Amino acid sequence: MTVDFLVLGAGMAGAAAGYFLSERGRVLILEREDTPGYHSTGRSAALYTETYGNETIRALTSASGRFFRAPPQGFAEVPLLKPRGVLMVAPAAEEARFEAAFELGRRFAPGLRRLSRAEALALCPVLREDWLGHAFLEPEAMDMDVHAIHHGFLAGIRARGGRLLTAAAPHAIARAAGLWQVHTAQGSFAAPVLVDAAGAWADEVAAAAGVAPIGIAPMRRTVLIVGAPRGLGVDAWPMVVDIAESFYFKPESGRLLISPADETPLPPQDVQPEEIDIALAVERIATATRLEIRRIERKWAGLRSFAPDRTLVIGPDPWAPGFVWMAGQGGYGIKTAPAAGAALAALACGEALPAELSALGLAPAQLLPDRLRAAQ
Ligand SMILES: Cc1cc2nc3c(=O)[nH]c(=O)nc-3n(C[C@H](O)[C@H](O)[C@H](O)COP(=O)(O)OP(=O)(O)OC[C@H]3O[C@@H](n4cnc5c(N)ncnc54)[C@H](O)[C@@H]3O)c2cc1C
């Protein structure tokens, strides 16, 4: 079967890429697992924030915010964003880092405002007064409905005649006669353009296709769900993040989702939480808050896969005709997905970036893999 675009991987990156490519031609997504979203996409903290990541990430996030707030008709039956807010907290000694984060943050999130210690404690009463030195609030930070976004993209692909095939692990990938040929147990497929949206496995997919890797580094991050403190309603709390990104916590259906914000480099795999990171989460939360973690109700870990410059890699490989990267989504792959997908489709088809991305100061050179090739 021959299509216009073959996409490997049906996480958020592959789904967003396929959605925007399906406006330009026939798309087939091949996913190795039985369920799309089984890996990083189904394991995130689901936060939309314009104050996290470098400037390229923030621009992609802001552009995506427009899509999330007003998605195309029929994209989803529920709102994609719900108010949450981020409370950034720092001990007194971290003043310089706090001020720098505040100044950078204001450029993309104009609503950012400093809070007094009393105001911060009113928003999250379990913070330790003797630990808290500085705080700012990003009121426009939102919880994302990851499932609705992911399935909105996949449904959009189907509506335009595209297909998703699960349990379709490629056992051979090769280019012949101007087409990428992908052989799976479910059949062989071909297209002039092959999009590598394999998350933690992006470099492995490239290597299997005979394309040089770009240095995608998967890092484990751990999440725990714990009971809320007795007698306190937590649903209206903002997400609380410390300035050193050494922990965060946020409400999750009447409970708290907490993370030690760990980053352990690992080979790509179905990653599981480790005791050491669970202990770190408990210890770090205890330093900054009066939360007592008695029982862990659920826990999981996921991989955040970064390019060497911690920026998404979007667009055609300069050395491999028709091989297009959609990789390095790191800790930003949900909140940047619509803009990243739109950029991918434009760059894969040799078009200029969409005007709303250029208007935010984004240029192809910030996204294309060439920037990493030059450094190799
Ligand atoms: C704990 C945690 C918290 C996070 N919090 C946030 C957050 O608050 N906000 C945010 O925006 N982002 C967050 N992220 C990051 C976000 O989850 C990721 O950036 C995003 O899910 C990456 O999507 P992906 O499609 O690249 O990867 P994945 O979802 O892992 O998808 C890749 C897919 O490729 C498939 N695949 C692999 N190899 C092959 C192959 N050879 N052939 C076919 N298919 C293949 C895999 O099976 C997988 O389904 C968080 C991540 C973690 C782990």
The ligand as an SDF file (V2000), in Angstrom:
LIG
                    3D

 53 58  0  0  0  0  0  0  0  0999 V2000
    6.1530   12.4720   34.0980 C   0  0  0  0  0  0  0  0  0  0  0  0
    6.0040   13.3090   32.8520 C   0  0  0  0  0  0  0  0  0  0  0  0
    5.3790   14.5450   32.9510 C   0  0  0  0  0  0  0  0  0  0  0  0
    5.1800   15.3150   31.7890 C   0  0  0  0  0  0  0  0  0  0  0  0
    4.4710   16.4710   31.8940 N   0  0  0  0  0  0  0  0  0  0  0  0
    4.2070   17.1940   30.7850 C   0  0  0  0  0  0  0  0  0  0  0  0
    3.4100   18.3580   30.8670 C   0  0  0  0  0  0  0  0  0  0  0  0
    2.9150   18.7240   31.9460 O   0  0  0  0  0  0  0  0  0  0  0  0
    3.1770   19.0750   29.7180 N   0  0  0  0  0  0  0  0  0  0  0  0
    3.6940   18.6730   28.5080 C   0  0  0  0  0  0  0  0  0  0  0  0
    3.4620   19.3390   27.4960 O   0  0  0  0  0  0  0  0  0  0  0  0
    4.4460   17.5520   28.4110 N   0  0  0  0  0  0  0  0  0  0  0  0
    4.7230   16.8120   29.5140 C   0  0  0  0  0  0  0  0  0  0  0  0
    5.4710   15.6750   29.4260 N   0  0  0  0  0  0  0  0  0  0  0  0
    6.0930   15.3580   28.1360 C   0  0  0  0  0  0  0  0  0  0  0  0
    5.1570   14.6750   27.1710 C   0  0  0  0  0  0  0  0  0  0  0  0
    4.4800   13.6100   27.8030 O   0  0  0  0  0  0  0  0  0  0  0  0
    6.0060   14.1510   26.0010 C   0  0  0  0  0  0  0  0  0  0  0  0
    6.7960   15.1860   25.4610 O   0  0  0  0  0  0  0  0  0  0  0  0
    5.1290   13.6140   24.8700 C   0  0  0  0  0  0  0  0  0  0  0  0
    4.1890   12.6950   25.3600 O   0  0  0  0  0  0  0  0  0  0  0  0
    6.0050   12.9550   23.8100 C   0  0  0  0  0  0  0  0  0  0  0  0
    5.1490   12.4530   22.8070 O   0  0  0  0  0  0  0  0  0  0  0  0
    5.7490   11.4710   21.7160 P   0  0  0  0  0  0  0  0  0  0  0  0
    4.6490   11.1590   20.7970 O   0  0  0  0  0  0  0  0  0  0  0  0
    7.0130   12.0530   21.1890 O   0  0  0  0  0  0  0  0  0  0  0  0
    6.2080   10.1780   22.5520 O   0  0  0  0  0  0  0  0  0  0  0  0
    5.3730    8.8750   22.9630 P   0  0  0  0  0  0  0  0  0  0  0  0
    4.0780    9.2270   23.5710 O   0  0  0  0  0  0  0  0  0  0  0  0
    6.2940    8.0350   23.7760 O   0  0  0  0  0  0  0  0  0  0  0  0
    5.0570    8.1980   21.5840 O   0  0  0  0  0  0  0  0  0  0  0  0
    6.0320    7.5830   20.7780 C   0  0  0  0  0  0  0  0  0  0  0  0
    5.3680    6.3860   20.1670 C   0  0  0  0  0  0  0  0  0  0  0  0
    6.2410    5.7950   19.2020 O   0  0  0  0  0  0  0  0  0  0  0  0
    6.0200    4.3910   19.2640 C   0  0  0  0  0  0  0  0  0  0  0  0
    7.1480    3.7280   18.6240 N   0  0  0  0  0  0  0  0  0  0  0  0
    8.4040    3.5770   19.0830 C   0  0  0  0  0  0  0  0  0  0  0  0
    9.1580    2.9290   18.1940 N   0  0  0  0  0  0  0  0  0  0  0  0
    8.3580    2.6450   17.1390 C   0  0  0  0  0  0  0  0  0  0  0  0
    8.5460    1.9960   15.8970 C   0  0  0  0  0  0  0  0  0  0  0  0
    9.7390    1.5010   15.5660 N   0  0  0  0  0  0  0  0  0  0  0  0
    7.5040    1.8960   15.0540 N   0  0  0  0  0  0  0  0  0  0  0  0
    6.2820    2.3940   15.3740 C   0  0  0  0  0  0  0  0  0  0  0  0
    6.0370    3.0270   16.5500 N   0  0  0  0  0  0  0  0  0  0  0  0
    7.0740    3.1630   17.4050 C   0  0  0  0  0  0  0  0  0  0  0  0
    5.8720    4.1080   20.7260 C   0  0  0  0  0  0  0  0  0  0  0  0
    5.2400    2.8620   20.9620 O   0  0  0  0  0  0  0  0  0  0  0  0
    5.0600    5.2880   21.1930 C   0  0  0  0  0  0  0  0  0  0  0  0
    3.6710    5.0440   21.1680 O   0  0  0  0  0  0  0  0  0  0  0  0
    5.6780   14.8680   30.5460 C   0  0  0  0  0  0  0  0  0  0  0  0
    6.3110   13.6310   30.4510 C   0  0  0  0  0  0  0  0  0  0  0  0
    6.4620   12.8420   31.5890 C   0  0  0  0  0  0  0  0  0  0  0  0
    7.1060   11.5080   31.4620 C   0  0  0  0  0  0  0  0  0  0  0  0
  1  2  1  0
  2  3  1  0
  2 52  2  0
  3  4  2  0
  4  5  1  0
  4 50  1  0
  5  6  2  0
  6  7  1  0
  6 13  1  0
  7  8  2  0
  7  9  1  0
  9 10  1  0
 10 11  2  0
 10 12  1  0
 12 13  2  0
 13 14  1  0
 14 15  1  0
 14 50  1  0
 15 16  1  0
 16 17  1  0
 16 18  1  0
 18 19  1  0
 18 20  1  0
 20 21  1  0
 20 22  1  0
 22 23  1  0
 23 24  1  0
 24 25  2  0
 24 26  1  0
 24 27  1  0
 27 28  1  0
 28 29  2  0
 28 30  1  0
 28 31  1  0
 31 32  1  0
 32 33  1  0
 33 34  1  0
 33 48  1  0
 34 35  1  0
 35 36  1  0
 35 46  1  0
 36 37  1  0
 36 45  1  0
 37 38  2  0
 38 39  1  0
 39 40  1  0
 39 45  2  0
 40 41  1  0
 40 42  2  0
 42 43  1  0
 43 44  2  0
 44 45  1  0
 46 47  1  0
 46 48  1  0
 48 49  1  0
 50 51  2  0
 51 52  1  0
 52 53  1  0
M  END
$$$$
